[in-house]
């Protein structure tokens, strides 16, 4: 029993106690147990991470229990602790602990809080199992476990049909990715005879250049396996094609979005590629696919994020886009940079989501930014936290001096893409810069629409509701809803969130400001990074990290220029001019609609997969089973043996006797025949 | 006391038989306790069986032998595979009796007698070591099932039992003829002896087809599956549990006990047929399950899809595939049994199987919703539940044989998630549109006692399947050894290529390897 066992299994224990025992121990105890469990796990995780950073820890595998042993296939429950795990441990436990705390405030009025906290802890357990996996099957266990928790939490408000639909969509779309993951595991087992990650990584280089049969084709072995596994990563990390579930997942409570759909679960795909990076290094083709998918997702999601009006959806597309960055970093060989961005992104994106939650909380569940405005003065602490998050995500900093978290990690990715020698590195670089511009634009757009300008709350139905409810108690306020004040506030006074929500915002703000500055040495500097990652399975390309620093100055400045341009355009459009957005939207109407409708992916899938599935199901049932099989099978034979059904109707179990008779006759014949013979 | 000295299998066959006879002559109030007592006694004996079974011991244990009449011998004995399936039967039986406690009010004594008789016959199927004895148990097992559907069934019970009859009759007749031929050829009806008899390859084809006719119906495989949805829909809850839980496993057991080890060459030749039908079944029946409006029909169709994974696993000719198939059988027995019980719970309250009559019952039935969710997840094969271990091993095994079959069969994990979550959503989530559904009571103590044990075993099998793999390991290895000579090559065939000439070699791949992949 080591601290890693406690870190992983304490959340599970807390989830079981809170979930199954809530009726006995009550809501407050359930919340306390889960939250305390996560803070304990977090406190135990940081020393492990620091230990790997300063070189006092080395990688090890802590056994738990046997799992499956079937012929030459065997895999056990075991916890792998190395530098890569340590990074994920601190990210998961810290964000999860803060989200637990935050939920005390955010979910305060919900009648079903123990269930919520139990799900959060259950999720954390599954995620920890994923990152501590030493074999692909345990990773898949965690993979599916987080999928289950995500499904349960997206659908937490299960009376809402939209939440249920989003939950099912998330699960099913992820399963499409899982199909690839499973086939990948099967292929790996077939090829290497093991599913143990270190064994696979050690054996992979020997198979370079070999070919394998698949679906009747002959393909490059390592490319096939890497791409199958990567399809799994695409599903979990919402990459282009399998991304459609992520924006809908915003139906879940906002703390869930922060924990699962920003900081941890959606990064599992990136983690997987980094965990298996020596495997991916054996196939340039697979790396090219990773690069292209990542870069294309980065730009796709950014374009959609430009025009969304729901504050959570903007951040969701932003997440999708940032995950694209992480993937193309991995694809161009900069796994350290990918993990670094994963690390910083976890803090600033969780911060942005929790900040958005604080805004939504203050605005009485209104999520449409068109009905925000001028909130800076009413919820100043939330404003400053969101500001820190925005500065971090847009990568504000001065080359050679320092900056916010995203400045270190995102710029490292863009520079590494430029410096890399992989086939599509310039595609990734160009898109990285362009997407940085768009990121800056939509992030500042969010800030301007929410916190600056004048209040536009009066049109909000949620605010009107709030004022009506309020009016029931206060007869003098009955006309507030119709904006008697004339200042757009409808008389509504947003309040700053309670302390349990503000503390996590404060802690994450520290992360968004300092995480890049403090930790970039360990993650991406050639020497220190090499020492750090040596204790893990991550393939650390120190030459690339060197080359990254040697890129021309214009490359280093390009992302800063992109960031400033985005800020300027957002400022001009949403601060200076009042009608520029409308004018632009009508001037580029087709493009605007294309972005607004998310490139029509949902419509396409609905038409190509969902409706045909139901149509085929009905066809097979009505025409296949009933129309053909039954007609020419049992019903048809009944017509031949015409007495059949009539007899049956008359004597309930007529067939029984017939059957017993036939069976008996058969037996008697058989027995007598054999007796005669012997 | 040495357990091997007492004829424990005969006792396990006799207890339900005697209890069944008793039930026929007593009042309902007495019949129920007698049935519960007998099934629990058998469950305890099953536990004794499990504990005293030595996985490293003789292949056939607890053997008994006595001459019956004529050439039919009373030969019993089990290996690990039989053991696990007997355990499944004796585990589910008390639960079935418990599930019928209140819902059956008509002719209770006869109902209990039918169930107890069925238990005897089920155990007999898995324990018989004489071919004709097996045949008797195998075919007679359907008689109590007919009665259960035909007397205690729903509206269209006649049509359902008639379909059941037509399908099974055809299969059983040809199987009997094949059995007689085999006995004549080998000069013995002793199954362990027959397992070591090498039948001529030409004869194997016909024999295999004859057995296939019977087992494919029992499985059921597409396209001879249409009796199953009707039978399930019409059967009372406990009937569905036994049907899905144990009777569907007899087909798989038959393939494993007879088709594979007795006709290895024919089995290998028919892999394309079996895989083809299984691939169709996974996609076809999953899609059909998606559009069902009737809860029981939906779960029945999902059973066909799951059984297709079993047939794929069995015909992989390797350890993972076959062990996986057995675990799928056990898991499906538990999970679909539990799902039918879950349906029964709400059917008892609202008396309709129509999905749209429910909705939002998580609010008023939280305990039920939790258990139902667990079984739903086990059905979609979530890791950590029994469903995953079996599916994973079967498909890992099938990858060694055919990547096509694996790909198509694995799409079942997507479709399965689709229809099960859609079902769950319509029943447990959403707004409470039906007032009567919203007023239903959460599950009580009796129902908890039925479902909770299954839930525990489902998780146990998912987290620590070694308990269930250990007894079957050696017996599966025996079968794999026996059929190895006919094992298919597989379509993945690795071709090591010198890195320096990799490009050249891949471009000039000989045609035959490509062709191998396309069966």
Interface residues (C-beta under 8 A of the other chain):
Chain A: X65 X66 X67 X68 X69 X70 X71 X72 X73 X77 X137 X140 X141 X143 X144 X145 X148 X151 X155 X158 X159 X161 X164 X167 X168 X171 X172 X175 X176 X178 X179 X182 X183 X185 X186 X187 X189 X190 X191 X207 X208 X209 X210 X211 X212 X213 X214 X215 X216 X217 X218 X220 X221 X613 X614 X616 X617 X618 X620 X621 X624 X625 X629 X630 X633 X634 X637 X638 X644 X645 X648 X649 X652 X653 X655 X656 X658 X659 X660 X662 X663 X666 X667 X670 X671 X672 X673 X674 X675 X677 X678
Chain B: X69 X70 X71 X72 X132 X135 X136 X139 X140 X142 X143 X146 X147 X150 X151 X157 X158 X161 X162 X163 X165 X166 X167 X168 X169 X172 X173 X176 X179 X180 X183 X184 X223 X224 X226 X227 X229 X284 X285 X287 X288 X289 X290 X291 X292 X318 X319 X320 X323 X324 X360 X362 X363 X377 X382 X383 X384 X388 X389 X392 X393 X395 X396 X399 X400 X403 X404 X406 X407 X410 X411 X413 X414 X415 X417 X418 X421 X422 X425 X428 X429 X430 X431 X432 X463 X464 X465 X466 X469 X473 X477 X480 X491 X492 X493 X494 X495 X496 X497 X498 X499 X502 X505 X506 X509 X513 X514 X515 X516 X517 X518
